[in-house]
Amino acid sequence: MKLLRLLSLLLGFTVAGWAAPQARNLFHELLGKTEAELDAKLDTAWRHFFAGNDTQCVYYPVGADMAYIADVGSGDVRSEGMSYGMMLAVQLDKQEEFNRLWQWANKFMRHADGPRKGYFAWHCKFNGAQLDAGSASDGEEWFAMALFFASHRWGNGTGLFNYEAEAQTILRDMLHKQSTAEVTAIFDRTARQVVFAPNPSASKFTDPSYHLPAFYVLWARWSDNASDRAFWTEAADVSRAFFHRAAHPVTGLMPDYATFGGRPHTAFASDKGDFRYDAWRTLANVGLDSAWWHTDPWQVEQSNRVLRFLGSQTPLANQYSLDGKPLSTDTSLGLIAMATVAGQAADPELARPFVQQLWDAPLPSGQWRYYNGLLYFLGLLQAGGRFHAYSPPASR
């Protein structure tokens, strides 16, 4: 397998200097599922979440040209969900839904002026009224990545639909926002890390699940600013090193919030030093980076470690202390989905049970379908080798 990966990297380089990265299809490798079977499962998931009934869907059209992704359980619209929805749409070639979500986000979430100009309010009411003007850093990260992929897959239009220009604007804002009494940049230029939230207090620490080195490598290629390209290259390396420090040496679990040094951060919220809902995504962030870039052998050790721990848990709780004490009696499909993506970097015998569970799982419905459902859908794409890093035409 390692030899095949090396050959694919060597043979994949193009005249432009690189090839778009490609993850494996674990459903085929480990379960023997065909591409047609995966196509059918993805189509079913799309119809469920984007066109299903009131117990299924999270996508709600508004008027002739807008739509939002609803956090049904919390009764609001979040930049996290909107950016995930856009990513799902571009991955599945759904430009109309992508554009509807992008227009809603710009009309209601994006600040048009003032010190927050260019940032997105992290949550709004269903009618678009902002509940909090502050931003959640992962929303901007995923918006930027989805827009780059849209540009490369569909080409650029004008105005709001010049996806490339919009992505570049978000990249610049994340790095170069001037600090005021209420807002900061989304990346700490000294630590070279994403901050929990771009305000004076929450920018002093980070959220491990917001670290996306697989994305930063692409931004280092695509940013229109040479010095920023150097920053993104460094940020990818720093995030990979950060994961080493944040992961528990026995369980592999990471906390919801952490210092830039990787230690659990509890000053902001006492329970956020544990492995809770945000931290589920750290499993996929490591797995996808390993699948795309094959840069850090530790990521294989880490994915094996965390899947070995989670696989030993009966039942599997959805929250743990970092040293492995269950903090809940609930099991969540979102965690299983992220563990499945970790299988991109793990040994087959450790990955297979999670791959099987995700394949067999019923589609999330009801009150908590938002987060579990979006992670389920992203997990299908990422574990199935269908989460594509769409490259500019000259690099294809």
C-alpha positions as CSV (number, residue, x, y, z in Angstrom):
1,M,0.0,0.0,0.0
2,K,2.8,2.4,0.9
3,L,4.5,1.7,-2.4
4,L,1.3,2.3,-4.3
5,R,0.9,5.6,-2.5
6,L,4.4,6.7,-3.4
7,L,4.0,5.7,-7.0
8,S,0.7,7.6,-7.2
9,L,2.4,10.7,-5.9
10,L,5.3,10.4,-8.3
11,L,3.2,9.7,-11.3
12,G,0.6,12.3,-10.4
13,F,2.8,15.4,-11.0
14,T,1.8,17.4,-13.9
15,V,3.5,20.0,-16.0
16,A,2.1,22.6,-13.6
17,G,4.1,20.8,-10.8
18,W,1.5,18.9,-9.0
19,A,-1.7,16.8,-9.2
20,A,-4.9,17.3,-7.3
21,P,-4.8,15.0,-4.3
22,Q,-7.0,11.9,-4.1
23,A,-8.1,9.9,-1.1
24,R,-8.9,6.2,-1.3
25,N,-12.4,4.7,-1.4
26,L,-12.5,2.8,1.9
27,F,-16.0,1.5,1.2
28,H,-14.6,-0.3,-1.9
29,E,-11.3,-1.4,-0.3
30,L,-12.6,-2.6,3.0
31,L,-16.2,-3.6,2.3
32,G,-16.1,-4.4,-1.5
33,K,-18.8,-1.8,-2.3
34,T,-19.0,-0.7,-5.9
35,E,-18.8,2.9,-7.2
36,A,-22.4,2.5,-8.3
37,E,-23.4,1.6,-4.7
38,L,-21.6,4.6,-3.4
39,D,-23.2,6.8,-6.0
40,A,-26.6,5.6,-4.9
41,K,-25.9,6.2,-1.2
42,L,-24.7,9.7,-1.9
43,D,-27.8,10.4,-4.0
44,T,-30.0,9.1,-1.2
45,A,-28.2,11.3,1.3
46,W,-28.6,14.4,-0.9
47,R,-32.3,13.8,-1.4
48,H,-32.8,13.2,2.3
49,F,-31.0,16.3,3.6
50,F,-31.7,18.7,0.7
51,A,-35.1,17.7,-0.4
52,G,-36.6,15.5,2.3
53,N,-39.6,16.1,4.6
54,D,-39.7,18.1,7.8
55,T,-38.0,15.3,9.8
56,Q,-35.2,14.9,7.3
57,C,-34.1,18.0,5.5
58,V,-31.6,20.7,6.8
59,Y,-31.8,22.7,3.5
60,Y,-34.6,25.3,3.3
61,P,-35.1,27.4,0.1
62,V,-36.0,31.1,0.6
63,G,-37.6,32.9,-2.3
64,A,-36.3,32.6,-5.8
65,D,-32.6,32.5,-5.2
66,M,-31.6,31.9,-1.6
67,A,-31.6,29.1,1.0
68,Y,-30.2,28.3,4.4
69,I,-29.0,25.2,6.3
70,A,-30.9,24.9,9.6
71,D,-29.5,23.8,12.9
72,V,-32.9,22.3,13.7
73,G,-32.0,21.3,17.3
74,S,-30.8,24.8,18.2
75,G,-33.3,26.7,16.0
76,D,-30.7,28.9,14.1
77,V,-28.5,29.1,11.1
78,R,-24.8,28.8,11.6
79,S,-21.8,29.7,9.4
80,E,-20.5,26.2,10.1
81,G,-23.6,24.7,8.5
82,M,-23.8,27.1,5.7
83,S,-20.2,26.5,4.7
84,Y,-20.6,22.7,5.0
85,G,-23.7,22.9,2.9
86,M,-21.8,24.8,0.2
87,M,-19.0,22.3,0.3
88,L,-21.4,19.4,-0.1
89,A,-23.0,21.2,-3.0
90,V,-19.8,21.8,-4.9
91,Q,-18.6,18.2,-4.3
92,L,-21.8,16.9,-5.7
93,D,-22.1,19.4,-8.6
94,K,-25.1,21.2,-7.3
95,Q,-24.5,24.8,-8.4
96,E,-28.0,26.1,-7.9
97,E,-28.0,25.0,-4.2
98,F,-24.5,26.3,-3.8
99,N,-25.4,29.8,-5.1
100,R,-28.6,29.9,-3.0
101,L,-26.6,29.2,0.2
102,W,-23.9,31.7,-0.8
103,Q,-26.4,34.5,-1.5
104,W,-28.2,33.9,1.9
105,A,-24.9,33.9,3.7
106,N,-23.8,37.2,2.1
107,K,-27.1,38.9,2.6
108,F,-27.7,38.0,6.2
109,M,-24.4,36.8,7.8
110,R,-21.6,38.8,6.1
111,H,-20.7,42.2,7.6
112,A,-20.8,44.8,4.8
113,D,-19.0,47.6,6.8
114,G,-17.3,48.4,10.0
115,P,-14.4,46.7,11.7
116,R,-16.0,43.2,11.0
117,K,-16.3,43.9,7.3
118,G,-16.0,40.7,5.3
119,Y,-16.5,38.4,8.3
120,F,-19.6,36.3,8.8
121,A,-21.9,36.4,11.9
122,W,-21.7,32.9,13.3
123,H,-25.4,32.4,13.8
124,C,-28.7,34.0,12.8
125,K,-32.4,33.4,13.1
126,F,-34.2,31.7,10.2
127,N,-35.4,35.1,9.0
128,G,-31.8,36.3,8.8
129,A,-31.6,38.5,11.9
130,Q,-28.2,38.1,13.4
131,L,-28.1,36.5,16.9
132,D,-24.4,37.3,17.4
133,A,-22.3,39.5,15.2
134,G,-19.2,37.6,16.2
135,S,-17.6,35.0,13.9
136,A,-16.7,31.3,14.3
137,S,-13.3,30.8,12.6
138,D,-14.2,27.5,10.9
139,G,-17.0,29.1,8.9
140,E,-14.6,31.4,7.1
141,E,-12.2,28.6,6.5
142,W,-14.8,26.3,4.9
143,F,-16.4,29.2,2.9
144,A,-13.0,30.0,1.4
145,M,-12.3,26.4,0.5
146,A,-15.7,25.8,-1.0
147,L,-15.4,28.9,-3.1
148,F,-12.1,27.9,-4.5
149,F,-13.4,24.5,-5.5
150,A,-16.5,26.2,-7.0
151,S,-14.2,28.4,-9.1
152,H,-12.2,25.5,-10.3
153,R,-15.1,23.2,-11.0
154,W,-17.6,25.7,-12.6
155,G,-15.6,28.7,-13.5
156,N,-16.2,32.3,-12.3
157,G,-19.2,34.5,-13.0
158,T,-19.4,38.2,-12.0
159,G,-20.0,40.0,-8.7
160,L,-20.8,37.6,-5.9
161,F,-20.4,34.6,-8.3
162,N,-16.8,35.4,-9.0
163,Y,-16.0,32.6,-6.7
164,E,-12.2,33.0,-7.0
165,A,-12.3,36.7,-6.1
166,E,-14.6,36.0,-3.1
167,A,-12.3,33.2,-1.9
168,Q,-9.2,35.4,-2.1
169,T,-11.0,38.2,-0.2
170,I,-11.8,35.8,2.6
171,L,-8.2,34.6,2.7
172,R,-6.9,38.1,3.0
173,D,-9.4,39.1,5.7
174,M,-8.5,36.0,7.8
175,L,-4.9,37.1,7.8
176,H,-4.9,40.8,7.6
177,K,-7.9,42.0,9.6
178,Q,-6.9,45.0,11.7
179,S,-7.3,44.4,15.4
180,T,-9.7,46.6,17.3
181,A,-11.5,46.5,20.7
182,E,-14.0,44.0,19.2
183,V,-12.3,42.1,16.4
184,T,-9.0,40.4,15.4
185,A,-7.6,38.4,12.5
186,I,-8.8,34.8,12.3
187,F,-5.1,33.5,12.3
188,D,-2.6,34.5,14.9
189,R,0.4,35.6,12.9
190,T,2.9,34.7,15.6
191,A,1.5,31.3,16.5
192,R,0.7,30.6,12.8
193,Q,-2.6,29.1,14.0
194,V,-6.3,29.6,13.6
195,V,-7.9,31.2,16.6
196,F,-11.1,30.0,18.3
197,A,-12.9,33.3,17.5
198,P,-11.6,36.6,16.1
199,N,-12.1,38.8,19.1
200,P,-9.6,40.0,21.7
201,S,-10.4,37.3,24.3
202,A,-11.1,34.3,22.2
203,S,-8.2,34.9,19.8
204,K,-5.8,33.9,22.6
205,F,-6.4,30.2,22.1
206,T,-7.5,27.7,19.4
207,D,-9.9,24.9,18.6
208,P,-8.1,21.8,17.4
209,S,-11.0,20.9,15.1
210,Y,-10.5,24.2,13.2
211,H,-7.0,23.2,12.2
212,L,-7.2,22.2,8.5
213,P,-3.7,21.6,7.2
214,A,-5.1,19.8,4.1
215,F,-6.7,23.1,3.1
216,Y,-3.7,25.3,4.0
217,V,-1.5,23.4,1.5
218,L,-4.0,24.4,-1.3
219,W,-4.1,28.0,-0.1
220,A,-0.4,28.1,-0.2
221,R,-0.7,27.3,-3.9
222,W,-3.7,29.4,-4.8
223,S,-3.4,32.6,-2.7
224,D,-2.8,35.7,-4.9
225,N,-0.3,37.1,-2.4
226,A,3.2,35.7,-2.3
227,S,3.9,36.4,1.4
228,D,0.5,34.9,2.3
229,R,1.5,31.8,0.3
230,A,4.5,31.4,2.6
231,F,2.3,31.9,5.6
232,W,-0.1,29.1,4.6
233,T,2.8,26.7,4.0
234,E,4.0,27.4,7.5
235,A,0.5,27.1,8.9
236,A,0.1,23.6,7.5
237,D,3.3,22.5,9.1
238,V,2.4,24.2,12.4
239,S,-1.0,22.6,12.5
240,R,0.5,19.1,11.9
241,A,2.9,19.7,14.8
242,F,0.1,21.1,16.9
243,F,-1.8,17.8,16.5
244,H,1.2,15.9,18.0
245,R,0.9,18.0,21.2
246,A,-2.9,18.2,21.4
247,A,-3.5,14.4,21.1
248,H,-3.4,12.3,24.3
249,P,-0.5,9.9,24.1
250,V,-2.6,6.9,24.9
251,T,-6.1,7.5,23.6
252,G,-5.3,9.9,20.8
253,L,-8.2,12.1,21.9
254,M,-7.9,15.9,21.5
255,P,-9.8,18.6,23.4
256,D,-12.5,21.0,22.2
257,Y,-10.4,24.0,23.0
258,A,-6.6,24.2,23.4
259,T,-3.8,26.6,24.0
260,F,-1.5,27.3,21.0
261,G,0.9,24.9,22.7
262,G,-1.7,22.1,22.5
263,R,-2.7,21.9,26.1
264,P,-6.4,21.7,27.0
265,H,-7.9,25.2,27.5
266,T,-10.5,25.5,30.2
267,A,-10.5,29.2,31.1
268,F,-13.1,30.1,28.6
269,A,-15.4,27.1,29.4
270,S,-14.6,24.5,32.1
271,D,-15.8,21.5,30.1
272,K,-13.9,22.3,26.8
273,G,-10.7,20.6,27.8
274,D,-12.4,17.3,27.1
275,F,-13.1,15.4,23.9
276,R,-16.6,16.7,23.0
277,Y,-18.6,17.6,20.0
278,D,-16.2,19.9,18.3
279,A,-13.3,17.6,18.8
280,W,-14.9,14.7,16.8
281,R,-13.7,16.5,13.7
282,T,-10.0,16.3,14.6
283,L,-10.1,12.6,13.6
284,A,-11.2,13.6,10.0
285,N,-8.8,16.5,9.8
286,V,-5.8,14.3,10.5
287,G,-7.2,11.5,8.2
288,L,-7.9,13.8,5.3
289,D,-4.5,15.5,5.5
290,S,-2.8,12.1,5.5
291,A,-4.9,10.9,2.6
292,W,-4.2,13.9,0.5
293,W,-0.6,14.8,1.3
294,H,1.1,11.8,3.0
295,T,3.4,14.3,4.8
296,D,3.5,13.1,8.4
297,P,4.0,9.4,9.3
298,W,2.8,10.3,12.9
299,Q,-0.7,10.7,11.4
300,V,-0.8,7.0,10.8
301,E,0.2,6.3,14.4
302,Q,-2.3,8.8,15.6
303,S,-5.2,7.4,13.6
304,N,-4.4,3.9,14.7
305,R,-4.2,5.1,18.3
306,V,-7.5,6.9,18.4
307,L,-9.4,4.2,16.5
308,R,-7.9,1.5,18.7
309,F,-9.3,3.4,21.7
310,L,-12.7,4.2,20.3
311,G,-13.0,0.6,18.9
312,S,-12.5,-0.7,22.5
313,Q,-15.4,1.2,23.8
314,T,-18.7,-0.7,24.3
315,P,-20.9,1.2,24.0
316,L,-19.1,4.0,22.2
317,A,-19.8,7.3,24.1
318,N,-19.9,10.6,22.2
319,Q,-17.8,12.4,24.8
320,Y,-14.7,11.5,26.8
321,S,-12.1,12.9,29.1
322,L,-8.8,12.9,27.3
323,D,-7.6,9.9,29.2
324,G,-10.6,7.9,28.2
325,K,-13.3,8.2,30.8
326,P,-16.8,8.3,29.3
327,L,-18.6,11.6,29.9
328,S,-21.9,10.6,28.2
329,T,-24.1,7.6,27.7
330,D,-25.1,8.6,24.2
331,T,-23.6,7.4,20.9
332,S,-23.5,9.8,17.9
333,L,-23.3,9.0,14.2
334,G,-21.2,12.2,13.7
335,L,-18.4,10.7,15.7
336,I,-18.6,7.4,13.9
337,A,-18.4,9.4,10.6
338,M,-15.3,11.2,11.7
339,A,-13.7,8.0,12.9
340,T,-14.4,6.5,9.5
341,V,-12.4,9.3,7.8
342,A,-9.6,8.6,10.2
343,G,-9.5,5.2,8.6
344,Q,-7.8,6.9,5.6
345,A,-4.7,6.9,7.7
346,A,-5.3,3.8,9.8
347,D,-4.6,0.1,9.6
348,P,-7.5,-1.8,7.8
349,E,-8.4,-3.9,10.8
350,L,-8.9,-0.8,12.9
351,A,-10.7,1.1,10.2
352,R,-13.1,-1.6,8.9
353,P,-15.6,-1.6,11.8
354,F,-16.1,2.1,11.6
355,V,-16.4,2.0,7.8
356,Q,-19.0,-0.8,8.1
357,Q,-20.9,1.2,10.8
358,L,-21.1,4.3,8.7
359,W,-22.2,2.4,5.6
360,D,-24.9,0.6,7.5
361,A,-26.2,3.6,9.5
362,P,-29.7,4.9,8.9
363,L,-29.8,8.5,7.7
364,P,-30.0,10.9,10.7
365,S,-33.5,12.4,11.2
366,G,-35.3,14.3,13.8
367,Q,-34.2,16.9,16.2
368,W,-30.4,16.3,16.1
369,R,-30.0,15.6,12.3
370,Y,-28.1,18.8,11.7
371,Y,-24.6,18.2,13.1
372,N,-24.8,14.4,12.9
373,G,-26.2,14.6,9.4
374,L,-23.6,17.0,8.0
375,L,-20.7,15.0,9.5
376,Y,-22.3,11.8,8.2
377,F,-22.5,13.3,4.7
378,L,-19.0,14.7,4.8
379,G,-17.8,11.3,6.1
380,L,-19.3,9.5,3.2
381,L,-17.5,11.8,0.8
382,Q,-14.1,11.8,2.6
383,A,-14.0,8.1,3.4
384,G,-15.3,7.2,-0.1
385,G,-12.6,9.1,-2.0
386,R,-15.2,11.5,-3.3
387,F,-14.1,14.7,-1.5
388,H,-12.1,16.2,-4.4
389,A,-9.6,19.1,-4.2
390,Y,-10.8,20.7,-7.5
391,S,-7.7,22.3,-9.0
392,P,-7.5,25.3,-11.4
393,P,-7.8,24.2,-15.1
394,A,-4.1,24.7,-15.8
395,S,-3.2,22.2,-13.0
396,R,-5.6,19.4,-14.0
